[in-house]
Each structure stands twice: as C-alpha cells, then as structure tokens.
Amino acid sequence: MIAPQKDKLLWVDDEIDLLRPHILFLESKGYEVDTATNGQDALERCRRTTYDMVLLDEHMPGLSGLQTLALLKEADPNVPVTMITKSEEENIMDMAIGQKIADYLIKPINPNQIWLSLKKNLHRRGIVSQAAQSGYREEFGRLGMQMNDSLTAADWMELYRRLVYWELELENTGSPMSEILATQKQEANLLFAKFVKRNYLRWISESKDADRPMLSPDLFGRVVFPLLDGGERVFFILLDNFRYDQWRAISRELSPLFRIEEQLYFSILPTATQYARNAIFSGLMPERIARLFPALWVDEEAEESKNLNEAPLVETLLARTGRAQAFSYHKINDAAAAERLLAQLPALEQNRLNIAVFNFIDILSHARTESKMIRELASNEAAYRSLALSWFRHSPLSELLKWLAERPLRVVITTDHGSIRVGSPVKVQSNHNEINSNLRYKLSRNMSYNPRQVFEVTHPQEAQLPAPNVSTRYIFAQGNDFFVYPNEQNRYVAYYTDTFQHGGISMEEMMIPLAVLRGK
C-alpha cells in the first residue's frame, strides 16, 4: 500500500535555527519542512520544488519578506504564503494582504498557531467536507420526521430552506451524502405534492385563511405597496424562472453591498410565466385577468407571446388600488436592452417605482434543453447553479445592483416561478390540436391520463384559471414527472430527461425567493 504523500512546507527566516522546536512539532504532525534563511535562497528552492505552503518572515537581510512575497507570487501565483513578522504596522499588513497572503501571524508565535494556519489553508476543504457530511448525517433523521410532520405552508418553507442549505453545503464534497440528499429531496417533493393537492384550492377560494401562504397575486399588496406607502422608492427586479438555491448562491455576492431581508412565497399554478408573472403584476388570479381585462390576457393556444402586457397590467393594479403614479417597466432579454436600462438610470431616480424583468435564467433553462453544449456545461444541479452565478457576476444586473446599493431606496428581488430537473415520464393522451405543449401542465377538454399520477383540476374556476371551453380541465405534474404522448414517448424521454422544466408542482417551482434589500 502506497503511503499518503506528506504536505511539503518551506519556512523562510533569517533566524531559522531558533525555530527548530517549531519545525520538529510540524514534522511530528506529518509535514515535510524545508528551510531557507533569506529571500534569494527561498526563490531558488521554489524554482526547484513545488511547495504546498510557504512560511515567510518579513524582516530579513537582503530581500525583505514583502519583496520575496511579490517574487514568489510571480513564480507561482497559487502557492499560499503565511507572513510571519514582529511588526504590527498597518501599512505592512495592508501590503501583505494586497499581495494575497493566506495568513498573517505576529511574533512571538507558538506551534499551534502555525498548525492552525496550515489547517485553514491546506486542509480547510477536507475539514469542511467532513463537517458537512457529519452534519447532514445527524440531521437526516430530523429532516425525515419534519417531512412527515409538515402540516402548514410555513412548515414546508422551513423544510425546503434546510434541504437547500444542505444541498449547498454538500455540493463540492464529492460525498455519497449528496446522493442521499437528492433521494430525500425526491421523497420530500412527493409529500409536498400531496400537501398542495390537499390545500391549494382552499388557498385560492379562502384568501383570509390563516394558513394560506403569500401567493403570486399578493406580492405587490403585501410587499411593494407598504414600502411605497411608507415613503420608500422601490426598484422591483424579477428574474424569470429563478430558484431559491440560485438565489442563495447569488445572495452571497450581494451581502457586502446590502442588508438583506429574505423570505419564500408560493407561485400559483401553473408555475409558468403566463400565469404566475401576470398574476404578480396585476394582483389578480388568471381567470379574473381574462375576465376583467380580456385585451391583456393571451389565451394558451394563441401564437403571440404570453407576457407582452405586463406594463399595462401594472397600470391596472396601480389604478385599482388608488396609486396611479409614474413608474417605469423594462424587459431585459439581451445586452442591448440592458445597456439601455443602465443608460437611463439617472433619469429613473425620480420615479417612486421602477420595474425590471431579467429573462436570462429562463433563457438558460431553455438553452440547456436545446443545446448539447449547454447541457454539458450545466450537467447537474450544482453546475446549473454555478452557471447562473457566473452569469450574474459578469451581468448588467450586477452593475445595476451596485448602482442601486448607493441610492436611498429599497430593492425587491424575486421571481415568478422556479424549475425542476425532470426524469420520470407520465403518459397523457389527447388530440395535438387541442392540448398545450408544456411538459409540466396540460389543459384540454379531452385528455386521457392516470388521475393518481397528477393533480387534476376538473373545474378551472375553482383554481381561478381561464377555461377556453366549458369542459376544459387542467392537470399538473408532480415531483420530477413530465408529460409524454404515448405514440412519441421514446423521443420525448430521450430529449427531455434531465432537462429543467416548470409549470407543475414541486418545491423548486412553487416555493420561490423574495428579498428586500437596502444598501449598506
């Protein structure tokens, strides 16, 4: 059996003989330690040998520690360097930190300080991974009990937060615990679907129900209007098809800029743009939009885009609630639209309400379905999350938020729905001319399916959904199911398995992020 390779250290100090007890201590912990008494010798050693870490004294004859550090980083930008010095001068600390040191220790030091620095910089990933695995292993049983005891929407939102927390903690560990968590999430989604089937129609019909969660039409009334009425200016940003786990990744980037108040709310069904987003901007359920503002509702079978009338819907909402005021609305589908928005920002400051819809995440979701290259780049949940984060870091949205962080206003960030990675086909049969194309929900007056595999709404008015025909019914996929036609099942399964879809019932689609931000 091959013995594990020891971590190799270089300790650079002009008084290295006085540090012999420290070196023996590190060797007893399994490290291999080379030494040098000046910067030039240290550079020569680093050219011949790859070190896992360099311990570097600041005060040395010849090349100073800072000069040696700069040359070491030129030769090997990735080697971690811990600076060790007698000086507590702030400018030396700043220069060392500016050159991206791994740690900064002030003499006199004891061996445990060095060992802690090594653990932080060489073994952090392994220690964090072990802690995450141990933590999830301990909580696995509690999460299972919570899944079965979750009786309210608030219970489910808390459970989903915990599942996403552990998903992010385990994502880079390479641990089999990640697979166990994925299985536990699947089980949770099946129980969540049963919960929604029991309660959804009651939520829709009884708006005063104490257990009813905030739904899409409630968003402006419960979040935006109280801010406006309190004298705040609001910049409302909606990221289409944006999941809670993606928000958690992006929120880390925002925490240095903003104080963040975060919560979850529920998307209505179908969890699709035409329904959920129009409900947000109108403050109405889809059936009422179609009935009260027929010119602003686009039927499912219509060929034109289903989200062209969002600005007029906001106008109706403001007028209906006695808040007729100037606002701006911007839909960002490409770089040119983003540049136009950024150019207008100074003029928009005078508005009490500005709204921007960013469609990149939704475009990414569709591109992943249609493009083999994007599928490779976003091959799993963690990669899909990482791609969204990478986009954000270099996006006009990031520029917009940096600008907003410096203004005395509130930023509301949310979405209309999320998406789920589908993998289990469910058969539904109908005339192609009489059924919509979405893979997670179907509506038609003539469908054949197994009612035990779906959430069935036979009377759309009970869910406040439009009914193109008197016999129209809706069905919703649950868990990671997706609908296929029996005569095209093989083609659908091959093409759509492992793609991200929306429209149905899952934690990822329905429980979605809502954050209110104020610049620090």
N, C-alpha and C positions, 0 to 999 in steps of 0.2 A: 504494500500500500504506500503511495507517494505521500510524504508529509506535506502539510499545507505550507505555502511559501510565506516567509516572515515579511512583515512590513519593514521597509528599509528607510532609515532616517539619516539626515545629515545635520549635525549640530555644529554651528559656526560661532566661535567665541575665542577672543584672544587670551582668556584665562580658562581654557578648556580643562586644564589639569585640576582646577578647583571643583569642577563639576563631575568628577569621576563617580562619586556616590549616586548622583542622579542618573548617570549613564548605566551603572550597574543595575539600578532599580528598573529602568526601562528594558534592559536585556532580560531581567528576571520575568518581565511581563510578556516576553516573546518578540521584542523588537530587535532588529539588527541596526546598530548605530555606528555610523562613520563620523569622523570629526575633522574640523579644519580650524585654524587659528586666525585666518584673515580672509577677506573677501575674494582676493585673487585665487587662492587655493580652492575656495569653495566653488568658484566658477569652473575651474579646471575639473574638479570632481564631478560637477553636474554635467559637464560635456561628455564624460566617460561613463557615467552611471545614471540610471533613472531612479530618482528617489520618490518615495510616497509622501514625504513631508520634509521641509527644511526648518530648523530652529535657528534663528538668526539674531545675534547680538547687535545692538545699534551702535555702541561706541567701540570702534576698533581702529587701530592704526591703518594707514593707507586708505583703502576704500571704506567709507562708512557703511553702516547697516543699510541706510536708505539707498545709497548708491549701489550697493551689492544687490539689494532687492530689485531695483529697476533693471539691472543687467540680467538677473535670474529670470525675471518675467519676460524679458526679450527672448532669452534662450528657451524657456519652457513656460508659456503663459498659464498652463494648467496646474503646475506644482503648487500645493498650498504652503504658505510660509507663515510661521508664527514669529512675530517680532518680540524679542526679549530685551528690556532696557531698564536702566536706572532712572531714566528721565520721565517726568510726568508733565513735560511741556505740551500744551495743547497743539501747537503747530506741528510737532513731530508726530503726535497721534494722527492728526488730520492728514499729513503727507503719507503716512503708512497706510491709513485706511483708503486714501485716494489711489494708492497703488494696489489695492485689492488684497491686503493681507488676510489670512484666515483667522488670525487671533493676535492679541496684543497683551503681553504679560509684563508686569513691572517687578524688578528685582527688589528684595530677595524673593526667590521662588522656592517652592517645595516640590518634590517629585510628583505629588498628586495633582498639582496644578498642570504640570506638563501632561500627565496621563489624561486628565480631563480634556485638555485641548486636543489631544490625539483622538480621543473618543468622539468629540464633537465633529472633527473634520475628516477623520478616516473611517469611522465606524458608525456615523450617525444613521446612514440609510439602513444598515442591518439592525441597529438597535430600535429605530422607529418601526421597521417592518415587524420585528418580533413583538414589540409592544402592541402594534395594531392587530396582529393575529391573536395575541393573547386577549386583548380587549374584546374583540369580536367573539372569540370563543366563549368568553364569560357572558357576553350579552345575548348570545344566540338563543338561549332558552327563554330569556325575558322577552325578546322580540317575538318569539313564537307564541308566548302567552298573551302578549299585547295584541297580536293579530286576531286572536280568537275573542279577546275581550273588548275590542274597539267597537263601541256602540254608537258613537257620535262622529260627526264630521271633524270636530276638534281632535278626537282620539286618532282618527286616520291621518290627519295632517301631521300630528306629532310623530306617529309611527313612520310616516314617509320621510320626515326630516331625519330620523335616526337611521333609516336604511340608506339614504343618500350620504349621510355623514360617514357611515362605514364603507360605502362604495368608494368614496374619495380617499379614505384612509388606506384602503387595501389596494388601490388601483395600480401602484407601481411596485408592489411587493413580490409579484410572481408567485403568490401563495395559493395553495388549493382552497384556502378560505374564501377567495374571490368567487370560485365556482359554487361553493356552498351558499354564499350570499346571493348569487344570481338565482339559485334554486329557491331560496327563501323569498326573494322578491316575486318570483313567478307565483308562488303559493299565496303571497300577500295580495297579488293582483286578482287572483280568482276570488278570494274572500272580499276584496274591495268591490268587485263587480256585483257580488251578491248584496252587499251593503247598498250600493247605488240602486240596484233594481228594487230593493225594498222601500227606498226613501225618496227617489228622485221626483216622482210625480207629486208626492206630498209637498216637497220643497217648492215646486213650481206653482201649485194651487194655493198654498198657505204661506204667503210672504211674511206673516207675523210669527211663524213657527220659531220657537226659541232655539231649536236645534238646527235650523236652516243655515247653511254656510253662506258667506258672501258669494254671489253668482255674478256672471258677466254683466247683466244689466244694472247691478247695484254699484258698480265701480265708481262712476263719477259721483253719484249721490252720496256715497259713504266715505270717499277718499278725496276726490278732487274738489268738490263744492265746499266742504268745510274749510279747506285751505284757502280757496278764493274768498269765501265769506269772512275769513279771519284776516283778510288784507294781504295775503301772500300772492306773489306772482308764481305761476306754475308752468314748468316745461314738462309736458307729458310725452314720454317716449315709449312706444310699443314695438317690441321685437317680435316679429311674426314667428310662430312655431318654436318658442323658446322654452326650454325645460328648466326645472328647478336645479338639477345638477349642473347645467351650464351656467346658470346664474351664480351658483356657489363658487364656481371656478373664476368667473369674471369679477365677482364682488371683492375678491382678494386684491385685485388690481385697483379697485376704487377706494378701498379703506384708507389709504394715505390722503385722499382728497376730500372725502365726505364722511359725515356722520350718517349712518345708515339705519333706518328702521325697516325691518323686513317681516313679511308675513306670507302666507299662502292663501289663495282663494280658489273657488271652483269654476272651471269653464262649464258653460251649458253644453248640452248635447244637441246636435252633433258637435264634436270638438273640431270644428272646421271654420275657416276664415269667414265664409259667407254667413254663418250663423253667429258664432261667438264674437267676432270682431264687430259686426254690425250691431249686435246687442250691446256691446260696450259703448259704442259711440252714439247710440240712440237712447240708451237707458230703457229699452223695451225688448221683450221677447220677440222672436222672429215672426210669429203669427200676427202680432199687433203691428209690427212694422209693415208687413204685407197688406194689412187691412187699413191702417191709418195713412200710410204713405206708399201707395201702390207704385207710384212712379220711381220710388227709391229702392224698391225690392226687385231683385232679379231672380226669376224662377230657376230651379235646378236645371231644367232642360234647355234654358237659354244659352246661346253660344257666347254672348259677351261676358266680360269679366264680372265676377260677383261682388267686387269690392270697389266699384267706381264711385259710389255715392256716400263715402264716409264723411266728407266735409259737410254736405247738406244734412246728413243725419245729426251731426254735432249741432248744426244750426237749429234743427227742430228741438233738440234736447235743451239747449240754452233758452230758446224762446218759450218752451213749455214750462220751464221752471223759473221764468221771470228773470233770467240772467243774460238777456240779449246784450252782447258786448263783442268788441273786436277780438278776433283770435286768428291764428294762422294754422294752416294744415299743410304738411309736407310729406310726400311719399317718396322714400329713398329706395329706388330699385337698382341704381348704378352709380358710378363715380361722378358722372356729370350732375345728377340730382343732388348728390352730397355736397359737391362744390358750390352749387347754387345756394343750398341752405347755409353753409358756412359763410358765404359772402353776405348773406342777409342778416346775420346775427346782430350786428349793432342796431339795425332798424327794428328788429323784433323785440328789443329790450322794453319798448314802450307798451307791449301787449301784456295784459294780465294772464293770458292763456296762449301757449303755443303747443302744437301737437306735431310730432314726427313719428312716422311709421317706417321702420327699417326691415327690409324683406330678406336680408342676406341669409339668415339661418334657414328660412323656408326654401330659398333657392338652393342652399347647400344640401338640404334634405332631398329635394327632387333630383339634384345633380348626382347625388350618391346613388339614387335608384337607376339613373340613366347612363352614368359614366363608369366604366370599369376602372379607370384611373382613380376617380374619387372614392370608389369602393375600397380600393387598395389603401388609400390614404386614411380613410375612416373605417377601418376593418372591424372595429368593435366599439363598445360604449366609450371606453377611455379615449380612444383615438378620435372619435366623433366629437367628444368634449374638448379635446386638445385642439382640434381644427377650428372649432368655434372660438376658443380662447386666442389662438394665433391670429385669426381674422380680427378680433376685437382690438388686439394690441396695435395693429397697424391700420385701423379703420378710421374713417371720418367720424364715427361715433365716439371713439376715444378722444379725438380732437375736440368734438362738441362738448363732451363731459368735462374736459379740462377747462374749457372756457366757462362753462356753467358753474363750475366749482368756485370761481372767483366772483360770482354775482350773488346779490342778496335775494335769492329765490329758492323755491323748492323744486326738486326734480322727482318726478314719479316715473319709475321704470317698471314695466310689466309686459305681459304678452296676452295673446288671445287664446292660445291652447299650446299643448306640448305635442310630443310624438312618442311612439313606442317602436321598438325593433320587433318586427313580426316574424313568426316562424311556423305557425300552425294553421293550415288551410281548413276552411269551413265551407261546405258546398251551399250555394244558393242558386236557384234556377228561375229564370224569367226571360221574357222577350227582351232582347238587347235594346230595342227601341223604346222600351217602357221603364228602364231602370238606369240609375245614375252609375257613374264609373268608380266612385270612391271605394277603396278596399276595406274600409272600417265601418262604413254605414251604408245602408241601402234604403231607398224608398221607391215603392211601386204599388200599383193596385193589384198586381198579380205576381206573387213570389212563392216559391216552394223552398222550405228550409226546415231544419230541426229546431223547434222553438226552445228546446232545452239548451241549445248552444248559443243563444243570442238574448239580448234584451229587446223584447218585442213591444212596440207601441202601436196598437191597432187603432187607436183613436188619437190622431195627432193633436187635436185641440187640447187633450189632457196634458200634453207636454208643451203646449203653446207653440206648435210648429205648423207651418203652412201645409195645406193639403191640396195639391193640384187637382185631385179627383176625390169624389166622395168616398171611394173605397181605398184611398192611399193609406199605406201603413209604413212605418219605419222599423228597421232592425239595426241593432248596434252590435259590433263585435266586442268581445271582452278578452281580458288577458292579452296574449300575443297572437290571437287569431287574426286571420284576414280572409275575406270572402273570395271564392273562386267559382267559376262556372264549370259544371261537371264535364262539358264537352271540350273545355280548354284548360282543364286542371293542371296537366303536366307543364304546359307552357307558363301558366301563372305561377306555379310553385317554383319552377326554375328561375324565373325572372324576378320575383318579388320576395322570396325568402331572404331574411336578414336585412331587408330594407326598413327605413324608418317611415312609418305611416301615422296618420291621425284621422280622427273622426269618431272613434269609438270610446270604450270605457276602459281606462287604466289609470293608475296613479300618475304616470308620467304625462298623460294627455289632460287629465282633469284637474289635478292639484298643481297649480302653477304660481310662479313667483310674483310678488308685488312689493316694491320697495319705495320708500320715500327718503330722499337724500337732501342733505343740506351741506354746503361747502364748509370745510373746517376753517 
